[in-house]
Amino acid sequence: MYFLCLCTVAQCPGLDPPANGNIETTGMDFWDTATYSCDRGFNLVGVNTRTCQANGGWSGTPPFCTGKYCLLLTSSKSDLYIANVLIGL
């Protein structure tokens, strides 16, 4: 007597990259990963890697990119001004 087992590999849906960022995947099958990154001048908020789960969904929640803040120094003859400036927009 022989048994034939048919199984299907869970597939996850495609992912959209975050605004001002990118995503690279190793595939869309169970255990494949998606790695997020942000463009220059932006910081990633959240976990940068998600994994395709057995239920066909991606682990965690999608991260997002936010602009970096830098100090801007300006001066006049008698005063020095410091401003917190958002860059990368």
C-alpha positions as CSV (number, residue, x, y, z in Angstrom):
1,M,0.0,0.0,0.0
2,Y,1.3,3.4,-0.9
3,F,0.2,6.8,0.3
4,L,0.4,10.0,-1.7
5,C,0.7,13.2,0.3
6,L,-0.2,16.4,-1.4
7,C,0.9,19.5,0.3
8,T,0.9,23.1,-0.7
9,V,3.4,25.7,0.3
10,A,2.0,28.8,1.8
11,Q,2.5,31.9,-0.3
12,C,2.4,35.4,1.0
13,P,1.1,38.4,-1.0
14,G,3.3,40.9,-2.5
15,L,4.4,43.8,-0.3
16,D,4.6,47.5,-1.1
17,P,7.8,49.4,-0.2
18,P,7.4,52.2,2.3
19,A,7.3,55.8,1.1
20,N,10.9,56.9,0.7
21,G,12.2,53.4,1.0
22,N,12.8,50.0,-0.5
23,I,12.0,46.3,0.0
24,E,13.9,43.2,-1.0
25,T,12.4,39.7,-0.7
26,T,13.9,36.3,-0.9
27,G,10.6,35.1,-2.3
28,M,6.9,34.9,-1.4
29,D,6.9,31.3,0.0
30,F,6.8,30.0,3.6
31,W,10.0,31.1,5.5
32,D,11.0,33.6,2.8
33,T,11.9,37.1,4.2
34,A,11.3,40.7,3.2
35,T,13.9,43.3,4.3
36,Y,13.1,46.9,4.4
37,S,15.4,49.9,4.1
38,C,15.0,53.7,3.7
39,D,16.4,56.1,1.2
40,R,19.3,58.4,2.1
41,G,18.1,61.1,4.6
42,F,15.4,58.8,6.1
43,N,15.3,56.5,9.1
44,L,13.4,53.2,9.3
45,V,10.8,53.0,12.1
46,G,9.9,49.5,13.1
47,V,11.4,46.0,12.5
48,N,13.4,45.8,9.2
49,T,12.7,42.1,8.4
50,R,9.4,40.2,8.1
51,T,8.9,36.5,7.4
52,C,6.3,34.7,5.3
53,Q,4.3,32.6,7.8
54,A,2.6,29.2,7.4
55,N,-0.8,30.9,7.3
56,G,0.1,32.9,4.2
57,G,0.6,36.2,6.0
58,W,3.7,38.3,6.7
59,S,5.0,38.5,10.3
60,G,4.7,41.8,12.2
61,T,3.6,45.1,10.8
62,P,5.2,47.1,7.9
63,P,7.8,49.6,9.0
64,F,7.9,53.1,7.6
65,C,10.5,55.8,6.8
66,T,10.7,59.2,8.5
67,G,13.0,62.1,7.7
68,K,16.1,62.6,9.8
69,Y,16.6,65.7,11.9
70,C,19.8,67.7,11.8
71,L,20.9,70.8,13.7
72,L,21.2,73.9,11.6
73,L,23.5,76.5,12.9
74,T,23.3,80.1,11.8
75,S,24.8,83.2,13.3
76,S,24.7,87.0,13.2
77,K,27.5,89.2,14.5
78,S,26.3,88.8,18.1
79,D,24.1,85.7,18.3
80,L,24.2,82.0,17.4
81,Y,21.0,80.4,16.4
82,I,20.3,76.7,16.5
83,A,17.3,75.1,14.8
84,N,16.2,71.5,14.6
85,V,15.5,71.0,10.9
86,L,13.8,68.0,9.2
87,I,15.7,66.8,6.1
88,G,14.9,64.2,3.5
89,L,11.5,65.5,2.4
